[in-house]
Amino acid sequence: MRNVIRFQVESYLGAAFMAALTIFFVGFLFTSMKAFNADIDILSNQEAKIKIISLGEKNLINEWASQNDINIPDGKPRYRYILENYPERPWLR
């Protein structure tokens, strides 16, 4: 014979467990999509760029700047100033 009280308790616990599991996965999906969209925004942003200059290119820039008497204003980073003002990179020629 089937115990009606036990069957109802197991059904309620199963339903509550499935509801909690569904809420967890839906929340996880929304959180991951929000993080993914933030990553896409960061990657598509063209305003901030990180440029790594190799040691060889730094040596070429220093040699070219000394030969052409390039004056760099005080308080400005040397390589950033040169790369902004000379985007055609004449030191590579």
QUITA-V290952 format. One record per backbone hydrogen bond with DSSP energy under -0.5 kcal/mol. CO is the residue of the C=O (numbers start at 1). NH is the residue of the N-H. E is the energy in kcal/mol with one decimal. If there is no record, write none. Layout:
BEGIN
{{CO	NH	E} {CO	NH	E}}
END
This chain:
BEGIN
{{2	4	-0.8} {3	7	-1.9} {4	8	-2.0} {5	9	-2.0} {6	10	-2.4} {7	11	-1.9} {8	12	-2.4} {9	13	-2.6} {10	14	-2.3} {11	15	-2.5} {12	16	-2.5} {13	17	-2.5} {14	18	-2.6} {15	19	-2.3} {16	20	-2.5} {17	21	-2.5} {18	22	-2.3} {19	23	-2.6} {20	24	-2.2} {21	25	-2.3} {22	26	-2.5} {23	27	-2.4} {24	28	-2.4} {25	29	-2.3} {26	30	-2.4} {27	31	-2.4} {28	32	-2.5} {29	33	-2.3} {30	34	-2.1} {31	35	-2.2} {32	36	-2.4} {33	37	-2.6} {34	38	-1.9} {35	39	-2.2} {36	40	-2.2} {37	41	-2.2} {38	42	-2.1} {39	43	-2.5} {40	44	-2.2} {41	45	-0.9} {47	49	-0.6} {49	51	-0.6} {50	52	-0.5} {51	53	-0.6} {54	58	-2.2} {55	59	-2.2} {56	60	-2.1} {57	61	-2.6} {58	62	-2.7} {59	63	-2.4} {60	64	-2.7} {61	65	-2.9} {62	66	-2.1} {63	67	-2.0} {64	68	-2.0} {65	70	-2.1} {66	69	-0.5} {69	71	-0.6} {70	72	-0.5} {71	73	-0.5} {73	76	-1.4} {77	81	-2.3} {78	82	-2.1} {79	83	-2.6} {80	84	-2.2} {81	85	-2.1} {82	86	-2.0} {86	89	-1.5} {89	92	-1.5} {90	93	-1.2}}
END
